């Protein structure tokens, strides 16, 4: 079974259609997060360690696809995004991600789009929100380009590292590459959670300090 999977993967990665597939998956993932584009890019990066596909081609197609997908999501946001956001139910994960996108966008502008590339579900929430609030297209395109290039480099190189570590066993390289990508995502989530807890706790500390000061008076 493992040999059959490996043979299929090798044939797919050696085909020139892999670049079209990478571009298509990365673009779809911009507005349809269920598409596993990151896994495909990491896998392509693993096999790029053996020469096929070309690493630079993998990076370029992943970045271009991500850039296109972000703009599709942005345009959807400009069209019906406002109504979609208003209909999200409080307490759901989608509502939480949309609220996070609203708050982050208000605080840090377009830079949040770069960070959102590494937050599960965050990318689509941010791009839809930026479209819904009519964020300037030129500024959006600039930050979307930064996000797409950094993501393409990150996923491809993570896979490439896994491929170099297990040149004789690409499947182990894929497992290592995906494991590294998941570890980075987990770290980003933990840091984001801690920062959110600090922001939530800060007003409480300020209120307590005001009460203490009032009592001393």
Secondary structure, DSSP 8 states (H G I E B T S, - for coil): -HHHHHHHHHHHHHSTHHHHHHHHHHHHHHH-TTS-HHHHHHHHHHHHTTTSS-HHHHHHHHHHHHHHHHHHHHHHIIIIIHHHHHT--TTSHHHHHHHHHHHHHHHHTTHHHHHHTTSTTHHHHHHHHHHHTT--HHHHHHHHHHHHHHHHHHHHHHHHHHHHHTTT-HHHHHHHHHHHHHHHHHHHHHHHHHHHHHHHHHHHHHHHHHHHHHHH-
